[in-house]
Amino acid sequence: MTARAFVVGHPIAHSRSPLIHGHWLAEHGMAGSYERLDVLPEAFPAFLRGLAEAGWRGGNVTIPHKEAAARLVDRPTDHARRLGSVNTVWVESDGRIAGDSTDGAGFLAGLDAALGSSWSAEAGTALVLGAGGAARAVAMALVERGIERVLVANRTAERAADLARLAPDRIGALAVADLPGALAQANLLVNTTRLGMPGEPALPVSLEALPEGAVVADCVYVPLETPLLAAARARGLRAVDGLGMLLHQAVPGFARWFGVRPRVTPALRARIVADLQASP
Ligand code: NAP
């Protein structure tokens, strides 16, 4: 039977995942399919429970269903349970639904691809802006990569405190007012907020205090060059866009559903860049 996978969210029209997985299916000459599904939150539990019966191998889960998926899957990985978020699900041989979160690993792989893996040895202190789902995945990935100290600043302070509870000895919550002082110690700055996206203001953060040689990464990938990244480049700092994270988080799902570990190539990146430029 032809393997079928999906991305489920609401709304879902702008998801680039079908383009990414479609590229890999064509590259490997596979007959599988990867479909875009718009499912309302109230219909999501029944959708997830019915995966095996409907013939799906699995799929990606995106906003606003990632937290619900973490509660609903039969077998979340330890990592997904800890984060409280699932972005990749698959049907196991006994029909049970398993789920993992690949956002954090995707973020690290994107940085490795852009900078080489030595960036992590130099990072020392990382500063994460935001405390939503992406921030939780990024902060935990940084801890697991061995980054000494991860500081989190968020508009809603309680959410940053909650994130810090994931690893209290390594992650600290920071008041937004204390950001200027913290920037001077941060060798890695990561934006995980929505700021910088179309219709959102730019991040109100000056990069002047960042040390020479710091890295600035953005999870936002529409636009690819956010005002934050432009400011980093203008200061001569290394800047990494959010597209690498998007491409690399997709790899484990494809491997689960279609049985081949795909590669993130310059041709794939160029294809998605062209699509983002044509319809941001
Ligand atoms: P989320 O859970 O809704 O979190 C949104 C974050 O943005 C929160 O920290 C929120 O602060 C902050 N925020 C929103 N509006 C703000 C404002 N006006 N001023 C200050 N802070 C504001 O969303 P998410 O899933 O973490 O996604 C966050 C971003 O990461 C999105 O742009 C998303 O596209 C991107 N992302 C990218 C990838 C990738 O593969 N590249 C993967 C996942 C997410 P409060 O807590 O105060 O509301």
Residues whose N, C-alpha, C, O or C-beta is under 5 A from the ligand:
A	BS01	NAP	G130 A131 G132 G133 A134 A135 N154 R155 T156 R159 T192 T193 R194 C219 V220 Y221 G242 M245 L246
